[in-house]
């Protein structure tokens, strides 16, 4: 049976082709921005007057041929400016505000590192599309490193002054002293900040990743923190009734193989009147409702290529990063939390903050 000819909207076709060209250019630019961050080139350029490629390379301590080619991507990508009359390069101050380490927590160059990290498992993800299953944590050698850096400048930087005050009385409770747990603690950046600020509280970090726990222990040792411990633990087995006055989970619950079991264990393990503080991606479980969310396509990409698949690798639920507020609230209720509020911070539209109380 012959197919019916389709009349194409030529203007729409040309517009989408142009969008695809931009996408390909921006994909390449993302990789080069990641390299610029990792090599310190943006920090170097921000501190220099207009300079030649050789001067930039010397100041950064890098090979000049590679720096020159990198600058080609930056100039044609309109990130760095070049005066062709003098062959001098400069990073505009307006661009430096989201590309340098001193710009944290607004350094978006940190986030571009995820492109190469996720690209490293593309073959395995494609295989999962055909066969199902998932890709386990150990196949992402730099994920915890990058995640810790990104988390440190978003959650970590806001933790003491903005996030803790979302839960009434929590700062005072930590100052007086309690026992606290961070579930899915990763490399321990947030936990070490808390331990340093609240010496009267004993902090514990549980994470499934041995690599992350090693990083957390090393950081705690380097900072001389004696009130924080890290353990390799499956959060789904959490069952320490009434032990903790505070339990936190920063961008961790949706990754779990059994998030329902984790939340139920958290509920059981809170002391009467205790607080569960959960930060997770802001969004909806419905695709159509996320069209206006910042970086929504990027978040679905991270979800598909990491969050969802690491859960499925352990025969888990595979919620993914975009599980949505609706699903999160339902699961918190099913876990036994009767008092749950959701808040956002003005500077952080990417995340929701859930404050759940254990009834006395």
N, C-alpha and C positions, 0 to 999 in steps of 0.2 A: 504494500500500500504506500503510495507516494506521500511524502510529508508535505504539509501545507507551508508555502513560502511565508517567511516572517518579515514584516517590514520593520527595519531598524530605525530608531531615532538617531540620525547621524550626529547631531550635536551632543547627545548623551553618550554615544559611543566615543567620540573624540575627547570628551571631558574625562571619561573613565580611563581612556588610554593615557591621557596626561597624568591622571592620578597615579596610575601604575608606574609611569616613568619616575614620578616624584618619590614613590614608595621605594623603588629600587635604589635610587640615589641616596635616600635617607637611611636605608638599611646599611649601605656601605659606610655612610657617614657615622652611623651609630657605632660600628666596629672601630672606626678611627678615633672617635671621641673616647671610647673605652680605653684605647691605647694611650691617648693623650692624658687621661686621668691616671692610669697605672704607671706611666713613665714620669709623671709630674710636669709634663710640658705646659699644661694650662697654668699651673702655679708659677712656673718659670716665666712664661709670657706676661702674666699679670704683673710681675715685679720688674719687668724690663721696660726701658724706653723703646721706641721703634728700633728694630734690630734686623740684621741680615740673618739668613738661615744658619750660617756658620756660627754667628754669635749666639743664637738661640741654642744650637746644639752644644756649644761649649759651656754655656751657663747651666744647661740641664745635665751635662756630663754624658751625652749621648752621641751616637755615630751620626755625623752630619748628612750622609747620603740618605739615611732613613728619615731623618728630621725634615729634609727638603721635600721628600715625597709626601710625607704626612702633611706638611704645610700646603702642598698642592691640593689635597683633599679639603683642608680647612678653608683655603681661599675660595675655591670653586663652590664649596658648600656654604659660603658666606658666614663663616664662623670667625675667621681671622681676616683682617684687612691687609692688603699689600699696596704699597705705593710703587707703581712700576717705574717711576722716574728714578727712585733711589734704591729699589729692591729691599725696602725695609718692611718688616712685618710687625703688626701690633694686634693685641687682643683688646677690643673695645671694652671699657669698663662695664657697660650694660650687659655684655655677654659673660664677663667674668663672674657676674652675680649668680649665675647658675652652673658654673663650670669649674670652680676652684674649691679647694678644701676649706679655705677661709670663708666661703659662702655657705657652709653647712649651717642650718639643715636644708638649704635650698640647692645643694649641689646635685643637679640631675645627671651629671656625668657618671656618678656612682651607678645609677640605674642602668645605663647603657651596657654595663658589664654582663648583664643577664643575657644579652643577645648571643654572645659567644659561648657562655656557659650552657645555655639551652641548645644551641646549635651542635654542641658536642655529642648530644644523645639523639639527634634527629633520626639516624638510621634505626635505632632501637624503638623510637616512638612510631615510626612508619610500620615496623614489624608488629607492634601492638595493635595498630589499626586493622591489620589482617588477622591476627591470632588472638587478640585480647591480652589480658594480663597487664603487667606494668613494668616500669623501670625502677629498680631499688635505689635507695639513698646513695649507696656506695659508688654508683656510676656518675655522680656529680662531684668531681674532686674539688671544685672551687665554690660550689654553691653556698656552703656555710660561711666561707670567708666573705663573699659578696653580700650575702644576706645580713651578716653581722654588721658590716660597714653601713649598709643602707638603714638597717634598724637602729643603729647607734645614732644616726643623725635625724631620724624621724621620731621614733619612740623614745630613745635614750635621752635626746636633748630636751624633750618636753616632759619627761617622766616626773621630775620632782615638782616643777612649778605649775604644770598644767594637767597632767593625767591623774596623779594621786588626789588632787583636790576635787576631782569629779565625784569621789565617794566621801561623803560627809564623815568627818572624824577619823579617817584612815591615817592621815599623817600623824595625828596625835597618838593613835594606837601603836604605830611603828616606833615613835619616839619613846613611848613608855616601855615597849618591849613585848614581842609576841613571837610566834613561830610562823614562818611564811614559806610558801612553796611556789616555784615557777615551773609550770608544766610545759614541756617542749622548750626548755631554756636556751637551746642552741649553744652558742659560744659564750653565753653568760654575760654579755655586755650590760643588759638592763639589771640583772641580778647583782653584779658587782657595784654598779652605781648605787643601788639600794643599800647594799651591805656597808658601803663606805659612809653613806649618809646616816644610817640608823644602826649604830653599834650595839644597841640594846636588844635588837631583834636577831634571831637566828634564822638564816635563810638557807633554803635547800633548792637545788635545781635538778630536775629529772629530764633526760632526753634519751631517745632511742639511738642516737648517733654517737659512737665511740669517738669519732673525730671531733665532734662538737664538744663533748665532755672534756677531752684532752685540752682543747683551747680554753675552756672555762676554767679548768684547774690551773693552767699556766697563768692566766690573767690574774686570778685570785692570789696566787703565790707571788707574782710580780708586784702586786699592789699591797701585799702584806695583810690581806683580809683573813681574819680568823673566825668570822661569824658567818661563813658561807661554805657549803659543801656541794659537790656535784656528783651525781650518780647516773650510770647507764641504767635506765629503767624503761620498761614498756608502760606508758601512761594508762593503758587499758586495764592494767592490773592494780591500779591505785586503790588501796583499801586500808586507810589509816583513820578509823572513825574518830572524829572530833579533835584531831591533832592540831590543825592549822587555823590560826586566826585570819590569815589572808592566803588566798591562792590566786596566782595570776597566770594568764596564758596570752602571750603576745604573738599574734599571727600564726597560731600553732594548731588550733583545734581542727580546722578543716583538712589538715594534712593527715590526721590520724586514720589508721585503718578502721578503728572502731570508735568514732567520736561519741557515739551514744554511751558506750561503756566508760569512756574517759570522763564525760560530764557527770555521769552517775557516781563515779568514784570521787570526783571533786566534791559533789554535794555531800556524800557520806563523810568525807575527810575534813570538812569544815567544822570548826567548833561552833556551838550555838552562838548566834549573833555574828558569825564570821562573814567575810566578804569574798566573793569571787569577782575579779576584775579581768574581763576578756576584751582584748583588742582584736578585731578582725576586719577584713575588707568590707567597705561599705558598698552595698549594691542590692539587687533583687535576684531572686531565683528565676525570674522571668526574663528571657533575652530581650524582649521588646521594651522592657522598663529600664534597660541599662544603656540606651542609645546616647543619653546625654551625660553618662558618667565619665569623669576624667580618666583617660587611658584604659577604657573598657576593653578594646581589642587586645591591648598589651596584657591586661590581667587575665583574659581568657587564654592567651598564649602561655603565660606562666602556669596557669592552672592545668592546661592540657599536657604541657611538657614537663611539669614537675609535680605540683600539688596533687592532682588527681591520680597521676600514674604511680607515684610512690605509695599511695594508699592501696591502689589495685595490685601493686606488686606483692603485697602481703594479704591478698584476698580480702581487702577492705571495702568500705562503702564507696570510696572514690568521690567524695563530695565535691572536691575542687575548691579553688579560691573564691569562686563566684556562687557559693551555696546560697547566699542571700540572707537578708535580715529575717525574712519570713521563716525560713528553715531553722535559723539559729534560735529564734524565739520559741518555736515549737519544741526544739530539742532541749532547750533549757527548762521548759515547763515539764517535759517528760522526765527529765533528770531529777525533778523534785524542787526546783526553785520557784517559789510563789511570788517573789518580789523582784522584778527585773526592770531596770530602766536602761534606755539606750541614749547615748549622748555623742555629740561630735564636737571637735575643737575647731575654732575658726581658722586656724592655720593648716588644718589637716582634713581636707575633704575626702581623702582616700580611705579613711578608716572610721568604723563605728566602735564605740566603747560601751561595753555592756557591764553594768554593775548589778550583780545578783547577790542577794542576802540570804543567809541561812537563818530560818526562823528560830527564835529562842525556845 
